[in-house]
Amino acid sequence: MKGAPDTIHDILIVGAGLAGMRAAVAAQSDPAGLDVAVISKVHPVRSHSVAAQGGINAALGADDSWEKHAYDTAKGGLWLGDQDAIEAMCREAPDDIRELERMGVIFSRDAQGRIAQRPFGGAGFPRTCYAADRTGHALLHAMYEQLLKRQVFVYEEWYVTALIVEDGACRGVVAWDILNGGLRAIGAKAVILATGGCSRIYLTSTNAVINTGDGMSMAYRAGAPLMDMEFIQFHPTTLKDTGILITEGARGEGGYLLNTLGERFMQRYAPEQMELATRSTVSLAIGTEIAEGRGVDGCILLDLRHLGRERIAERLPQIRQLAVDFAGVDPVESPIPVRPGAHYVMGGIKTSVWGETAVPGLYAAGECACLSIHGANRLGGNSLLETIVFGRRAGKRASEYARSVPPPPGDAGLLQREQARIAGLLKNDGPERPWQVRDELGRVLALHLGLVRKRDKMTEALSLVRTLKTRAERVRLEDHGKAFNTDLVSALELGSLVELAETVVAGALAREESRGAHYRSDFPQRNDASWLRHQLCYRAPDGPRLESAPVTITRFPPA
């Protein structure tokens, strides 16, 4: 699986998380016997999909249906989701779950031996399939087994720096060999981006440090628009001081949220759904409780004690261990201190329902893409489902495309330009290190673009982010070697982060309403008349250029 068999592939997939590996399995299954390769900056099973805890949605229950799943998704996204994409995902979900089961995913079971399902926020039925509280881990390892079984070639520990675009079409990538050093052009008839999200623009995030939005940034630089970047989901429950995710499954199993008075305060904000209201509702409620002085040392409390030791050990073993290890709290005996934290990007590279971007030959799937399924607020359990359904779809459509085009002729000089860029970074003698600019970027976003947003704060943030973009170009590297130069990789990642942060702030400033994860205290109401529309973000010399795009509404009119 190491080394390089060739420099040209039929399909090259950037990113080895669930979306990327599912795309690889679908592409490799093409009857034409295509040459499929995956390239990843980390070993595939270290991809961030492994950190997903709570579960994956599908309407498997006798009283449930894909139509009900689609309605909950459209409603939960405050009607900003494109309903053709939502319908495709929800309709195909049950078959994809059964296919995962056949691939060897060990789902938790109910008393009858069927795949167990737990309730999640915003859902009308318990439709979240799970493997205890390690669902992403179970899915990712099963998918990696499929890659090994099919002998899909993996470029392991390679960092893609740019997309090769010739005659308006994507024909491969330029990538840095992290292990040995050096740039290389790798040609492909089709490229699929599956590089995950960019919530690391915030200082504290549930995301792994590798989630730096590389694919979004590359596509943006190559001319593909980003869409709805202002919608950043804050997960309601992250562990105090660390940002470690505490799964929604803890509330799905019956956990309570308590303030310093011991009140289940969600009664005031969502009396019917309580702790299982949508994530944007719960996060804003927690933020309000803390801001109004009813928090506990800057947090609220997640109480699982009434579930009992046996149920916690069976359904939430990882959550218990995380709380013990990182907060010194055993949830069997004491409540867990939690608060909202940056978690998920609803926006991303604009794609069709088959993963096609505006650049021919370039596809995207998973969190780096925006179809839009999640609209203004993602429902828990739908992100893993999106990776599987649309990873498969992107792999299939890219295969059809790859069969119809000739091999790429070359890199059109991009390799030399990227070599000059890398050489410039290595020679930088600026006063700051990459981590210093990255931390300051995180603080700017946390202070000025958090749960509650306002024009003056965001205007200041835009100015600060643009200053940080300039500073990021001059960061000083202390490692000037080639082999395993993580200093260089950090500088490259920083370039992606500052560029994407600018698109997030620009989109948030322009959207003068409150909808889902985007709450503006100066425009506190939802405004369908003016803002039931997407925002497309194009790269321009003077910063992001915004355009509007309609929302696709099929069977569920906004309510």
Secondary structure, 3 states (H helix, E strand, C coil): CCCCCCCEEEEEEECCCHHHHHHHHHHHCCCCCCCEEEEECCCHHHCHHHHCCCCEECCCCCCCCHHHHHHHHHHHCCCCCCHHHHHHHHHHHHHHHHHHHHHCCCCCECCCCCECEECCCCCCCCCEECCCCCHHHHHHHHHHHHHHHHCCEEEECEEEEEEEEECCEEEEEEEEECCCCCEEEEEEEEEEECCCCCHHHCCCECCCCCCCCHHHHHHHHCCCCEECCCCEEEEEEEECCCCCECCCHHHHCCCEEECCCCCCCHHHHCCCCHHHCCHHHHHHHHHHHHHCCCCECCEEEEECHHHCHHHHHHHCHHHHHHHHHHHCCCCCCCCEEEEEEEEEECCEEECCCCCECCCCCEEECHHHEECCCCCCCCCCCHHHHHHHHHHHHHHHHHHHHHCCCCCCCCCCCHHHHHHHHHHHHHHCCCCCCHHHHHHHHHHHHHHHCCCCECHHHHHHHHHHHHHHHHHHCCCCCCCCCCCCCHHHHHHHHHHHHHHHHHHHHHHHHHCCCCECCECECCECCCCHHHHCEEEEEECCCCCCEEEEEECCCCCCCCC
